[in-house]
Amino acid sequence: VNKAAFQNSSDPSKAIPDKTKARQMGFGRYIIGEIAENQYIRLKRRPGHPYFQDLRIPEGHRRLETIRMQAFPKALLNRNEQFSLGRVHLLTSVTPNDRGYILHSAPNTKVSTYSDDSFSGFLFNCRNPHLQLPVVRRALNYALRKKLALDKVVAGEGELISGPIPKRNFFYNLTVPPYEDSVEKALALLELYAVWGLDLYEDDGKVIVSTNPRPLNVSQQIQANDQIIGVEMAEVQSVLDLHKALSDPAQNIFRIKLVRDQRVWVKRLQRMERPESALQSLAFKDGKIQGFPKLNLIANNPEGKIPQIKEVCGALKEDLERIGIPVVIDYLDNHEYYPRLQEGEFDLVYRTVKITGTPNLYRMFYKKESMVVPSNTNYGNYFNPEINELALATRDITDINSVKLAWKKAHEILHHDPPLIYLWSRNHIILYDPRIQILNPGLEYKVPFGYTKINGLINIFNEVHLWTWLEEKP
């Protein structure tokens, strides 16, 4: 910006815009025409914009010359009633309850939904000795009833995710399914690790050993990346199969059939006499865990006033406590939340993370082993050598295909070694007057600056030039 447009321009810290030399401007399809503070912003169409040049509109339609973004700070009627009365023609960020109310009073209202560019989840603090174990983080992903929470918290308006990226993001790996809701698998994973030293995960009907079991004499028999396919005469296709096959308390040694390097082996598995892990004090009885320490969950929700955050945090507390893991929730304001987040003063934290542009592995999850407090947004102190390698390799790369390949692999790793309890990416609802029409420009319409996907109301201000106003109500 030319410094002549500012007063006190010699000192940037004191420079302020010179209103006598400022003018409203813009280069989009619509630019700002008028601002009434705390009331509205009026946008006006730029007829000379290239996107309008070859865009023909049907007979009986007219272009939207102005768009007014309205606020009602002191209105006697709320925005739902303003819409139902025809004073407002489009609403964004509509809740499912609002949608039901408006469609009841104005049944001809049009509805459009689009996926958010953010995702939600519970971030683990890997400084906690229990949460440092990938098998524990895997188990807690199974323990939460995510589908029920999705239906209850956002009325099903979202998609469950399997990694730390929005479901509709270009870099999301669709081949990795979300964790199913299974308390049985959660308990089985924890008991198999605590009793037998087996750190396991499931992958497309296969049971895979994640890390070398402990103690060392066991690791000579079974190794990381082995696929367990049987115990004695029983076939194994899930951790529940394996847990059942090893459930005889009178038997301490089992023959395990596994696949390693495309060969089938039979190895010996012995019950651990002294478990060597943070889970050594746990006991499992009647579908519950005994001896798991209390977890502290924090959320940016002053006094618990945001109902959706309160609902989802309450759902996690309920589901973990029903298997014996106590949870204490602290609802914090900004002044308390961010310092505790950055200093790692939590066990779990509810987060909604917005992804703008290309998701950056280095910024999200890179960590040197020696780092006490990460310098990026890796607030949970997550550490995985493979993720570090991918993060460094793609840190300064701009080639989109290389980044996509890296994220495909990273997604698989971040699923089996999860830094979060993965929840969902939300869908947003738009309601609009049926007189707002969406043009289908046809093959003769050429997008001036390259092809874009035409989605009507999905991306409001990028594709608003495709809207018209139908003179008569349909």
C-alpha positions, 0 to 999 in steps of 0.5 A, a space after each residue: 500500500 502506498 504510504 501516501 494513503 496514511 497519516 504519520 506514515 514515517 512511523 508504521 506503528 502510528 500510521 492511520 489511514 488518511 480518509 481524505 485519500 481513501 476510497 472503497 475499491 475491489 476487484 471481485 464480481 461485487 465490491 463494497 458500495 456502502 457501509 453503515 456501521 453495525 447495520 449493513 454492508 452493501 455490495 454493488 455489482 461490477 458490470 465490467 468484470 470478465 465473469 459477466 462478459 459471456 454470461 447470458 441470463 434467461 428471459 424473466 430474470 434480472 441480475 443482482 445489482 446489489 447485495 446487502 449484508 444485514 445485521 439486526 443488533 436491536 431488531 424486535 424480530 429475529 433473523 428467522 422471522 425477518 426471513 419468513 416475512 420476506 425482509 431478508 432473502 438469504 440466511 447463512 449458518 442456519 442451525 437445523 432447528 432454525 431450518 425446521 422453523 423456517 420451512 414450517 412457516 415458509 415451505 417454498 424456501 430453498 435449502 443448500 448445504 456445503 461442507 466446512 473447511 474445518 474439522 473438530 476433534 479432541 486433541 490428546 496431550 502426549 505428555 501424559 504417560 498414558 496418552 503417549 501410548 498410541 494404543 490408548 489413543 486408538 482405544 479412545 477413538 473407538 470408545 466415543 460414540 461419534 455417530 450418536 454425538 454427531 446426530 445429537 450435537 449438530 443434528 447429523 449435519 456433518 461427516 465423520 472423519 478418519 484423520 486431521 483434515 476436513 472430509 471434503 478437502 482435496 488432500 483427504 484420503 477417502 480410502 481410510 475409514 473413520 473409527 467405528 463406535 465400539 466399546 468392545 474394541 476399545 477394551 480389547 485393545 487396552 487389555 491385549 496391550 496390558 496383558 500380552 504386550 501387543 500394540 495392535 491396529 486394524 486395517 481393512 480386516 487385518 490385525 497388524 502389530 504396530 510396534 515391537 511387543 515388550 518384554 524383549 523375549 516376546 519381540 523375538 517371536 512377534 515383530 512390528 508390521 506382522 499380521 496376526 491371522 490365527 491363534 491355535 486353531 482359531 482364525 483372527 480377522 479383528 482384535 475381538 477375534 484375537 481377544 477372544 482366542 486369548 481369553 482362557 485364563 488358565 493358558 499362558 502360552 499360545 501359538 500365533 499364526 502370522 504373516 511376515 514378508 509374504 510368508 506364514 509363520 507360527 510363533 509363541 506368545 507368552 502372557 506377561 508376568 510384569 507388564 512394562 508400561 503405563 498400563 501395568 496398574 490397570 485391571 479389566 472387569 465387567 466391561 470396565 477399566 480399573 485404575 485409569 487416572 483422571 483426565 482433564 478436558 478443557 474447551 474454549 467455552 466461557 461458563 459453558 454457554 455454547 450448547 454445542 461445545 457443552 454437548 460434545 464434551 459431555 458426550 465424551 465424558 459420558 462415554 469414557 466414564 462408562 468404561 471406567 475412565 474419569 473425566 473432569 471438564 474445564 470450560 474456559 474463556 480466551 484468557 484462560 484457554 489459550 495459555 493452557 493450550 499453549 503450555 500443555 496444561 490439559 489431557 484432552 482439549 476440544 478443538 475445531 481447526 480451520 484449514 485455509 489453503 494447503 494443510 501443512 504437516 510441518 506446522 501441524 505435527 512436526 516435533 523434534 524429540 528434544 523439543 519441550 514446547 513445540 514452536 508450531 501448532 503441535 499443542 499435544 506434543 505429538 511425535 511420530 518419526 514417519 510424520 516428521 520425515 514427511 513434514 520435512 520433505 513437504 515443508 517447502 514443496 509447492 507441487 500439488 501432486 507431491 503434497 497429495 501423495 505425502 498427505 495420503 501416506 500421512 493420513 494412514 499414519 495419523 489414523 493408526 497413531 492418532 493425535 486426536 479423537 477424530 470427530 467430524 467436519 460440519 455441513 453448513 446450511 443456507 436458506 434462500 428465497 425461491 426467487 433467487 435462481 442459479 444460472 446454468 451458463 452452458 458450454 459457451 460460457 468460458 471462465 475467464 481465469 480458468 475452470 472453476 467448479 460451479 456449485 451455485 450457492 456452495 461458495 457464496 461470494 465466488 459464484 454470486 455472479 451466477 445468481 439472478 432474480 426471478 421477477 415472479 414467484 414460482 
